[in-house]
Amino acid sequence: MLSLFLKRIKGKIIHIMKINFWTIGKSHDSIVKEGVELFTKRIGNYYPVEWLIVPMPKNAGIMEPAILKIKEGEVLSALLTKEDYVVLLDEHGKTLTSEGFSKFIEQRTVESVRNIIFIIGGAYGVSDAIIQRANFKWSLSALVFPHQLVRLILAEQVYRACSIIRNEKYHHA
């Protein structure tokens, strides 16, 4: 597995950043599953990539939203390491153009970030602990999207950023 994260360039072995998508909830709905898998596979041509779907806590349906966010935050926090670069998808985050986002990804690579983790929170958002832990808060849009659709948009935008970095035609196709 380690060989996935190392690459030999000009005789030197360098670390390759891994892209992680973490989301709270259930598996990908059938309506978005095919698209998510397609873009995830395409991203895999540039970076190692992985999805982690964190199940909702037991009895989530009867929990107060504030308690639910704390419980979800505890699970996410336990999985994070201090070296992880966390990008929180947040409606109050910074908006980026596709070109700006590609520069953002490229800069993380230049900085030798080992793991970049994109977190999609639960139905009520994320806990204050996760908000504070985030290295960057990113808003996909001023619009509100269904949770499952955000997964597809995120995967497509990361793939688009990869194609822009490599100056490939997808962005303008």
NORGI-V132493 format. One record per backbone hydrogen bond with DSSP energy under -1.0 kcal/mol. NH is the residue of the N-H (numbers start at 1). CO is the residue of the C=O. If there is no record, write none. Layout:
NH:CO  NH:CO
This chain:
4:1  5:2  7:14  9:12  12:9  14:7  16:5  18:114  19:48  20:116  21:50  22:118  23:52  24:120  25:54  32:29  33:29  36:32  37:33  38:34  39:35  40:36  41:37  42:38  43:39  44:40  45:42  46:43  47:43  50:19  52:21  54:23  60:57  62:59  68:64  69:65  70:66  71:67  72:68  73:69  74:70  75:71  76:72  77:73  78:74  80:76  84:81  85:115  87:117  88:136  89:119  90:138  93:90  94:137  101:97  102:98  103:99  104:100  105:101  106:102  107:103  108:104  109:105  110:106  111:107  112:109  113:108  116:18  117:85  118:20  119:87  120:22  122:125  125:122  131:127  132:128  133:129  134:130  135:86  136:86  138:88  139:94  150:146  151:147  152:148  153:149  154:150  155:151  156:152  157:153  158:154  159:155  160:156  161:157  162:158  163:159  164:160  165:161  166:162  167:164  168:163  172:169  173:170
